[in-house]
Structure formats: C-alpha cells, structure tokens
Amino acid sequence: MRKSFCLPQLSILSVALILCCSIVSFAQNREKFVISARAGGINAITGGATVNSRGDSGWEQLMITDDLNSGDRVRTAYDGRVEILLNPGSYLRLGGNSEVELSDNSLATLEVRLLRGMAIVEATGADGLELNIGISTPHARLAIVRQGLYRLNVVPEDATELIVRKGRVILSDSHTKVKGGNKVVFSATNVSVAKLNDQEKKVKDEVEVWSKERAKTLAQANSRITNRMLTTALNSYNGFGYPFSNRGLGVWFFNARSGCYTFLPFYYGWGSPYGGSYSTSIYYPPAYTGGSNGSTYHPPAGGSNGGSQPYPGASGGGRPATPNPPSSGGFGNGGASGGFGGREPRMINPDTGNPMPRKNLEKMPGQ
C-alpha cells in the first residue's frame, strides 16, 4: 500500500531539505565539517571592504566566505567594519579607513599587522592562561598575553596608540608589561605609558559599540548550539590534532542559524571580556557551584572515567544540559560582569586539568 503525505508534511520536509543543503553548501565553502581551529576567517562585514591576496597586485571585494592566509591584507572604506577570527575565542574588529595584514596565520605564532586606522581585539581566555597574539604596527611590536579588550589607533607617519581596557600586553622591544587601564603611545623616537584618564575611560565611539554588539551576538550564537548540531559536527570532524592538545582552548563552530562562527570552548566557564558567557562547551567538570542560589550542578553519572565529562562519546548519555545564565548577567546594563550571577564556576587549566585561581574581571569603564 502506497503511503501518502499531506501538504504540511511535504512543506516541512522541503524546508528541512533546503536548510540541510544550505548548511552543507556554506560549510563546504568555509570548513567541510563546520568546525575550525584556523585563524583568518572573515566572520562579519558591514560597509565597504576589499582584500589583497599575497602575491596579487590588485584588490578585490571582501566576501563573508573568505579565509585569509599569511600575507593577505584587508582594507575598509569610511563606512567599513570587518571582524576577523584570530585564535579560537579571540577576534580582531577593524574600523573604517583601516588596513590590516595577517602576517602569520599559524596559531602557534599568530601575528597581525595594523598598517593604518583603528582595530579592537577581544581576547578570550581563562584567568592566568598565557595567550600568544602578536600585534605589530609601523611603530610597535607587542604581544597580547591575557584575556581582555585592546584598542589600537595607527597614524602611519605619526604614531601608534594602544589602549588596554582589560588584560595585559608585553612590549616586545623592552619586555615591559602593560596592564588594563593604561595607554601606550609609540612614536618613531619614544614610547610613553600613562593611566587612562576619566574621559578616556568613558569614550565609546561607533566601532566600540559595534564591537560590544558583535560580542553579544557571538555569545548568543554559542548558546544556540543544540545537542544535535554539536553531535553531528564533532562526530564528523577529524582535525582535532591541535585543538585537543594540552594548549588548545577550543574551536570555532559555525552556527548556520546565526550565520557566523562562534567560540566553542573545551570547558565550561568561559566568557567574553565584555561580560557574556559561552554557555555551551565540549567538556564539563564533574560538579561546579554556580547560580544565585549557590546550588551545585552534577552531570549525569556513568562517565567513562568519572572525571570531566566529554561530549560526545561519554557513556553516561552525552552532554549534560547547560544551565541558563541569569537574565541579570552578561551584557545587560549593570549586570554581573561574568554573565553567570552569584559565584562563578572556576575555569579549568587546559595544561593540567585542574581548576584555575578565581579572579574577578574588572568592570568596563562606564558600566
């Protein structure tokens, strides 16, 4: 007997087929199996932007599906904004009338060179964990070594200004450490370091506002990763050589519903320096205390080794449900800086697997 389908069923099947084809098509353009650990992906574009591939003489329109290689350059028009993926969890956001070169796209020796204009770097990492994001300009070389927020302004024939709102950098020439709340001005003959004054702490232009909105969007994209999406992607991905090494922090995960890559950390407890949390992760500690009521969360029993619960592949029924951050935390005005509410769960050191020291992030100026 031949089975028949009613029109609603056919419509649902058609939509599902279209969505699947769209996801596969986009994934094939960017990353075959949705997950990536590479630097250089273009994650957002607004306004005018062009790209020059290393060795080419001309400039072409920058596309959202482009992946930069070492030596590639990106330029923005007056109204241009571009978001570039750095190491998993960190982003470079380019303002208008700016130009940047991805000097080295290797995660081990990552370096970007801001040739002119303005850029903001949002760097995510566990407290105390050493990052290694090299930044150079016509006047300076430095390394971002802590999670935080960094702004660079470059006038090619004049000077470079670095504002460290949160985090820490090391100046390559003098090995000087510069912490959050400071400004560094590099010229051809001099380097000066000073505390940010009250006015500098409060100044937020259009690019700063856009950067914070992008951070919010990416945290939301992480929270919208479903169990099914994660299972399919992780079961298909065969390139975990670097990400699952002891220095790996996480991977880039393309969320087709949000239309962008987001950060997928290995361990629960990661958050943006702007305040939002990356609530979906691959590994969960066996128990942590969080939430405004101080309750302790325990994943389902039956893990393969009784330790941190991996997903997928754990014998205890897969990934435990992710607790929802409280509505007052995260990116809301006056919310908790960590996005969790109450006492935050301690982050895990990828090198040792042990909880890292708890350290509260300072609040952004003006919040």
N, C-alpha and C positions, 0 to 999 in steps of 0.2 A: 504494500500500500504506500503510495507516494505521500510524503509529508508536505504540508503547505505552510507558508509563513505569512502572517498578517503584515500589513504595511508598516505598523510601528516597529515590528521586529526587523524588517528589512532596513528601515531607516537607521535603527541602532547599529545593525551590522555594517551598514555603509559608512556611518560616521566613524565607527571603530576602525574599519579598514583604512579610511582616509588618514586618521590620526596615526595609525601604525606606520603607514607609508611615509607620512611627513616626518615622523621621528627618525625612521631609518635613513631617509634621504638626508636630513640635516646631520645626523650622526656620522654618515659616511663622508660628508664634507669636512667635518671638524675632527671627530675622533670615531673610529669604527665602532667602538662599543661604549660611547657616552662618557667614559671615564678617561681622564688625562692627568699626567703629572708633569707636563711640559710648561715652560714659560713662553710668553709671547702671543698668546691667544687674544684676539680682539673681542671684547665682551660687551661693549656698548659704544655707540656713535650717535652724536647729535650734531647738526650743522655740517659745515664743510670740512673734509679731511682727506688727505692724499697719502700715498705710500710710495717709497722708492726702494725697490729690492736691491740688495747688494750686487754691484756689477752692472746694473742698468743705468742708463743715462737719463731716463725720463721718469715722471711722476704719474701715478695712476690713482683713480678714485679708490679710497679705502673701503673695504667691504666688511660686514659683520662676520663673515665666514673666514676672514684672513687669519693666518697664523704667521707671526713674524719669525724670521730666522736671524742668526747673528749677522750684524751689519745692516739690517733693514732699518729704514728711517720712516717716521710718521710726522706729517705736518698738519696743523689745524688752521682753518680760516678764523676770521674775527669771531664768528659765532660757533666755532667748533669745540666739541668736547669728545674725548676718547678715553675709554677705560681699557687698560692692558693688564692681562694676568701676569703676575710675577711668580714667585714660588707659591705652592698651594696655600691659600689663606691671605696672600698679600696682593695688593692692586696698585697700579700707577694710574692716576687720573690726570689727563693733560688738559690744560685750559686753552683759551683762544690765542691765536697768533703765536703758537709754540711749535717747537720741533724737538723730537727725541729720537735717539738711536738705541736699538737693542744691541749693545756691544757684544754681549755674550749671553746666550740663552740657556747655558748649562746651569742646572740647579746648584751644582757644587761651587761654581764660580760666577754666578749671576751678576751681571752689571748692565746698567742703563746709563746713557749719557744725555743729559738735558743740554741741548745746544743753545736754545733761547726760549724765553717765555716762562710759563709757570706750570708746576706739577704738584700734585698731592699724592703722597704714598700712605696708604693704610696698610699697616703690617700687623698680622695676627700671629700670636704665638703664646705658649704657656709662660707663666711667670718664671724668670730665671733662665729660660731657654735661649741659647745664642742663635740668632738669625745671621744670615750672611748675604745681605743685599747690597751690592756695590753700586754707588752713585758717583758719577763724575760730571763736571761742567767745564767750561773753558778756564775756570779759575780754581777749581777744587776737586779733591777726591776724598770720599768718605765711605763708611760702611754703616748701614743700619743693623744694629745688633739686638734690639729689643722690640717687642710689640709696641705699637704706638702710632702717632699721627705726625707726619712730616710734610712741610711745605717748602718748595724751592722756587725762587724767582731769579731768573738769569737775564741780565742785560749784557750781551756778548762783549761789547767794547768797554764795559764799565765794571760790573761786579756781580757776585752771586750772593743772594741772601737765603739762609736756611733758618726756618722756624721749627723748633722741636716742641710741639704742643704736648705730646706724651712720648715716652720712650727714651732711647739712648742711641747716640751715634758715636763713632770713633773717627776722628780726623786722621786721614792716612799719613800725612806728612809729619805731624807732631805726636800722633797717637793720643791726642787729647780726647777725653771722654766728655761729651756734652749731653746733659740730661734734659728732661722735659721742663718747659717753662723758660727756655733760653733761645736766644737768637744769635746766629753767627753770620758775619759779613766777611766775604772773601773778596779781596781786590788783587791786582797784579803784584802789589808790594806788601800787603798787610792782611792779617786775619784778626778780627776782634770778636769777643764773646761778651754778651750782655744779657741781663734778665729782661724778659718781656715786660713792658710797662702795661698799665691798666687798659689803655686804649688799644694796644696791640693784641691783648688777650681777648678783647671783645669784638674786634673787627672780623666780620664774616661776609665775604663777597659772594657773588652768584656761583662761583666754582666751589667754594666751601659748602654752600647749601646743597649744590648738586651732588657733591661727594658724599655728604651725610645721607641724602636720599638714596643714593646707589647702595650704600652700606645697608640701609634698611631693607631695600628690595632684595639684596642677596641673602640676608638672614632669613627673610620670608621664603625665598626660594628653597633654602635648606630645610625649613620646617615643613615644606610641602612635598618633600621626597617621601613617597609611600613605600611600604614594605615590598610591594610587588616591583616597583621601579628599581629599588636597591638590589633585590634578589637577582633580577634579570641582568642588571649591569655587572654586578660582582661575579656572577657565575660565568659571564661571557668574557670578562677582562683577563688577559693573560700577561699583562705587563707590570706586575707588581714588584719587579726586581728592586727598583729604587724605593717606591713608596713604603714597602713593608720592611725596609732596612731599619736599623735602630735609630737613624737620623730622620726618618720620614715623619712628617707632621700630619699628612692627609693627602687628599687628591682633589682635583677639580671634577665636579659632577655636573653634567649638562642636564638641566631640568627643562624638558621640552615645554611644559606647561607655563613656565616663567620665561622661556625664550633666552636663557643665558646660563653660563656656568656659575656654579656656586661652590663654596668650600665645603668639603665633606671630611671632617677630622676623623682621626682614628679613635679618639677617646672622648667621652662626654665631658663637658665643662668648658669648652672653648667659646670665646665670644669676641665680637668686634670691639676695637678700642673706642668706638662710638657708643657702645653700650648694649647692642643686641646680641643675643646668644645664637650659636649654631647648635640647635637642639637635636639634630639628627646626626648620629655618628656611627662608626663601624663597630667599635668595641665599647663595652660598658663595664665599669668596675663592679664587683660583686655586691657592693652596697655603698650608698652615699647618703649624706644628710643634706636636705635642702628644703626650700619652701618656707613660707611664712609661719607655718605651724611646727616647724622643726622635725617633721616626720622623716623617717628613714626609708629609703626605697630599696627593695631587694628584687633583683631579676629572678625569673623562674629558675627553679632548681633543675639540676640534671646536666650542667655544662660538661664539656669534655674533660676539663681538668680542675674544675672547682675554682679557677681563678677568673680573670676577666673574660667576659662572655663575648666571643667573636660572632659576627654576623656577616654572611650566612654561614652555615656549616656546623654550628653548635648543636649538640644533640638534645638540648633542652627545649626545643621548639622554636628556635630562631631568636630574633632580636626582641628584647623587652620593649614594651611600649615607652615612648618618650614622655616624661612629664611635661605639661604645658607651662611655660613661664608665666608668672603672674601678669595681669594686664597693666599693673602699675610700673613694671620694669621696662628695661630696654630703651627704645628710642623716644618714649613719651617725655614730655616736659616734666622735669622734676622726678623722673623715675629712678629706680635703683641703677647704679652705674653698671653693674654686672649683668643686668637683664634677668636675674633669677628671682630676686626677692629673698629676704632673710639672709641666712649664712650660705654662701656659695659652696658647691662641691669643690673639693680640691682637684686640681688638674694632675694628670699623670705624666711623668717624665718618660719620653719615648726611649731614652737610653737605658733606664734602669727598671721601668715598670712600676716604680714607687710613687706615691703621692708627692707633689712638689709643695714647697712652702707656700702658704696662703698670703697673698699680698693684694690689698685693695687698690684698684686703679683710681687715680685722681679724677675728679670730675672735669669735664671740658669747661674751659672758660665761658662764662655766660650762661651755663646750665644751672 
